[in-house]
Amino acid sequence: MKKNIIYLFFVQGTNYLFPLITLPYLIRMLGSNSFGIYAMILAGIQYVNIIVDFGFNFTATKLISIYKNNENEKNKIFTATIIIKFILFCLCLSVLLLLSLVLEQGKYIQYIIIGSIAVIGNMLLPVWFFQGIERMSKIALFSTLSKLSSLLFIFFTVKSSDDVGLAIASYSLGLLFTGLLSVYVIFHYKYVKFTKVSLKFIIKLAKDSVDMFISNITVSFYTTLNTILVGAIAGPATAGYFSAADKLRIAVQGLLTPLQQAIFPRVTSLINNDYKLNDVLKTFGYKMIGFGFFLSLSIAIIGVPLSEWYFGNNNAISSKILLILSPLPFVVSIGIVFGQWWLITTNRTRIIRKVYFNLSMLHVFIAYFLIKHIPNYGVAISIVFTETIISLLLTIFAIKNSVNH
């Protein structure tokens, strides 16, 4: 497990380090308005990725970890997951192209087409599978190579505010490269193979992922949707200020993800062996929450002063937004332990779905109101409020559930 944590840290590190290297360059080359458009398009791509993932980042990982020594079941799970993802990709692309033509008279259609390449790459990249079988070394290598190629592409091609399409292309081609290499590794090393699966099996797998999908899509209402919401209400420049700060916050908070992903299969095994909530907390939970607190403190004490230099004199607003967002890694770490680790593994995904759905709806209304009255900072305040209430509710439900487990 330690090796997988290291590899996942490496993957997550490259996912955030290379964009952080390019962020100040893009802000300066594209300008606030064009960078805001770029951020909004990337948010749209990420939204489609959430739909195409359909909650399999948890449910498929869980199933693969359970059946990793059963070749037949493993092949069926892999095949059915890819089929569902492909169908969802085709549906999403069709809807996006139609919406662009109807609502924007095709204004952003070229960016959507370029961005769809990233969705294909994400669809082909089965991180969920490698997590389940606990083999992450090659994914770490390919991720680094793809991010490096994207980095070089940006620095050599993006030179003015007219190069939004080239910036999106650099992101998309990197993901496609990683996805194709991952597919090659899977079949070259015979980790899994496509097999015949019944429609009944595909439908069951999809149904089993519905709760997590709804949770993920509702979570996106107070994560991915924010940049689009700010841009639609306050304009691309304000969206750019928020996106710059949020990318830094997400980069730091993203350090939680490798731990969460690597430990999740182990927590599943512990709970299947009748471990209680207290056991999970003592083994992994308190360490995760402590790490989250350390990250939040680091953002507030070190990150905010550094961001003033990082963003430049014309983006001081972004530094203030980052300070507002700084409690989030700590708050989110609590939600991971009590929600994703305990409630999901004990098959209480409906609780998570209801909590995320209700709070995300509340966030949209609060964010809309606050953006109208405090354009630069409203959405950041709403995010912190929403995440805090969610983690509090997940903790309460997990403790109640643990009594009957």
C-alpha positions, 0 to 999 in steps of 0.5 A: 500500500505504501508504494501505491500511496507514493505513486498516487502522490506522484500522479496527483503531484504532476496533475497539479504541479505542471498546471501551477507552473503554467498558471501565471504564464497563462494569466499574463499571456491570455489576460484576465478576460481570455484566461476567464474564457479558458477557465470556463471551457476547462470547467465545462470539460471537467463537468463532462468528465464527471458525467462520463466517470459516473461514480466509477472512481469509487464503485468500480474501484471497490469491485475491482479490489474485491474481485482482483483475483477473479479474472472472469469478474474482473474482465466483466467489470472492466468491459461493462465500465468502459461501455457505459463510459463510451455511451455517456461520452457520445451523449454528452458531446452531442448535447454540448455541440447542440447547446453551443449552436443554440445558445451561443450561435456556435461561438465556442464550438471549436473549443468544445471540439478541442476539449472533447479530446480531453474527455476521450483521454479521461475515458481511456485512463482507467485509474479506477482499475489500477487503484483496484489492483493496487498497481500505480507505477506506470500510470505515474510515469505516463502522467508525468510524460503527458504533463511535461508535453503539455507544459512545453506545448503551452510555452511554445504556442500560447503567446497572446489573448487569441491563443485560447484554443491552443491552451485548451489543446495542450490540456486535451492532448496531454490527457489523450496521450496518457489514456492511450498509453494506459490502454496499451499497458493494460493489454500488453501486460494482460491485466485484463481483457474485454469479454462478453457481458450481458445487458443485465450486468451492464444495467446492474453496474450502472444502477450500483453507481447511480448514488455515487454519480448523483453525489459527484454531480451534485458536488460539482454544483459547488466545485466545477460549476462555480467558475461557470456560474461566476463567469455567467453572472459577473463576466469572464474576468471575474471568473479568471480571478476566482479560477486562479485562486481556486486552482491553487487551493485545489492543488494543495487540497489535491494532496489529500487525494492520493491518500484517499485513493490508496487507503480506500481499498484497504479501508474496504477490506478492514470494514469487510473484516468487521472493523468498527468506525473507531478502528478506522479512525485510529488506523487511518482517520485521525492521520488524514484529518490531521494532514488536512488541518496542516494543509489548510494552515499552510495555505493561510500562513504561507500560500496567501503571501506567496500568491501575491507574488505568484499571481502578479500585481494585477491579480491581488483579488485572487490572493484574497479569494485564496485566504477565504478558501484556505479552511477547505482541505481540513473541512474536506478531509473530515468528509473523506473519512466519515463519508467516502471511507465509512458511509460508502464502504458500509453501503450507505451511499444514499445518505451521501447522495441526499446530503450532497444533493440538498446542500449543493442546491442550497449552495447554488442559491446562496452563491447566486445571491452572493455573486450578485452582491459581492462579485469577487468573493461571494462564491468562495464564501458559499463554498466554505459554508457548504463544505462545512455543513456537508462534513458536519452532516456526514460525521453525524450520520457516520457516527449514528450508522456505526452504532448499528454496524 
